[in-house]
Amino acid sequence: QHQQHQQHQQTIPQIYTLPQIEAATSSPEFATKLIDAIQKGFIEYSNGKFNACPIQTMGAPPMAPFDAADDDDDDNDNRNAKNSNYSAQACVKSGYLTSSSHYVIKVATGGHPFPANSGCMQLYSQRTGRLETILLDEGLLTELRTAAAGAVAARMLAPSSNLESGGDAC
């Protein structure tokens, strides 16, 4: 087994930071490609080709709250249990398309009293199981995905004359 382990050369995944992701996602061409990809994803989902595990949620009921700092409450032992504004949580979501080369695991955190949303995505090979890419996106990709899904809905539900005229129906 030691010999087998030596035959595998350790590979370090590519790591992309938020500024790199912002630069890559800031063009109008990216927006169009993303909207098209999200629409294709909805079609794949409807055809039963998307595989998703149940969402894991931590820090929210029925689990115990996180020990997240809240400057407005001095009682450290019970601050989150009694704070009606508490909504901090971490969610782990994963999925893949049947016959795709990769699968994704996303970790996202947010809610009060966290100062901001955060998160990352991890891209793994379905063939080798190896982690290939880490996207340290701080939740940006989730926001872009949500916006693109809204654009798909608008594209599908807008009157055809509105789309043909450039979209300003008001």
N, C-alpha and C positions, 0 to 999 in steps of 0.2 A: 504494500500500500504506500510506503514511503517513496518507492521508486515511481509509482504512478503519480503521486503528488508532485514529484520533481519534474515530471514530463509536462505538467500544466504550468505555463508561464503566467504569472499574475499580470492581469491587465488592469490598469487604472481607468475608471470611467471618465468620459469627457464631462467637465463641469462648466456650466454656463451660469453667469451671475446676472442679477437683475439689469444692470446697464447693458449687458450684451443682449439680453432678451428684449429689452425696450428698443434697442437699435434694430434688431431683426424684425420686430413686429410693428414698426412705425410707418411703413409705407402703405399707400392705398392699394398697391398690388397684393400685399399680404392680407389686407382686410377682405378683398374679393376672394382670394384663395381660401381663407378661413371660412367665410360664409358658405362657399361651395362645398368645402370639406364637411362642415357641420350638417349641411343638407344631405350629403351622401351618407353621413353617419346615421341620421334619422331613418333613411331608407334601409340601411343595413340592420338597424335595430328592428324596424318593422318586419324585416324578412327573417328575424330570428338568428342573425349572425353575430350579434353583440353578446358577449359573455361578461357578466358582472357579479362579483361576490357581494354578499350583504355588506352594507356600510358599517364600519366600526366607529362608534362615537364615544369619546372619553370626556369626562368632566361635566357631563350633563345627565340628568335623571334618566334611568334609575341609578346611575353610578354616582359616587361621591364627587362633589365639586373639586376643582383644582385649588391649590393653595396659591392662587393668583393674588398679587399685591393690589390692594385697594386703599389708596391714601385717605379716603373718607371714613375709614372704619379702623379704630384703634384696637379692637378686640380680635387679636390674631387667631385665637382658637376657633371662633365660630363666625368669622367675618363673612364668609361666602355662603354658609348655610342659612343665614338670616337676611342676606342682602337681596331684596326683591329685584334689583337691577342686574344681578349676576347672570351672565349668559355665556361665560367663557367655555369653549369646548375645542376639541381637536377631532377631526374626522379623517378616517383613512378610507379611501375609495380605490377600487382597482377594476381593471377590465381589459378586454382584448377582443378583436374581431377574429372569428373563425378563419383559419388559414392565413392569418397575418404573421409577420415575422417577429413582432414584439408584443409585450404587454406593458401596461403602465400602472404604477402605484402612486397615488397622490396623497399627500398629507397636508391638510389645511387647518389652520387655527384662527380663531377670532372670537369676538364677543367681549362684553364688559367683564372684568376691568382690563383686559389686554389693551395695550396702547394702539394696536393696529392689527389688521389681518396679516397672516404670514403663511408660508408653506413652501413646498417643493414638489416636484414630480420626478419619479425615477422610471427610467426606461430599461426594460430587461429583454433579452433575446428569448424567444420561445424555443429556439433550437438548442441553446446552450445553458439557459437559465442564468446567464451572467448579466450583472448590472453593467450597462453600456453608457448611460448618460444620466446626469443629475441636472435638473433645471431648478436653480434657486430663484424662483420667480416671485416670491413674497405674495402670492395670490393673484398676480397680474394675469396669468393665463386663464385662470378661472373666470375673472371678470371679462376678458376678451371672449371666452367661450360663451358666456351668458349673453353678451351683447350680440354675438354672431347668431345665437339661437333666436333671439328676438328679431334679427334681420331676416332670418329664414321665415319666421312666422309672418312678418310684414310682406315679404316677397310672395308667399303663398296665399295670403288673405287679401292683399290689396286688389282693388278693381284693376282689370287689365288695362283700361284706358289710362289710369293713373300711372302705371308703370311705363306705358308707351310715351307719355307726355313728359317724363322726367321726374314725376313723383310729387309735384306740389299741388295737392288737391284743395288746400285751404284758401 
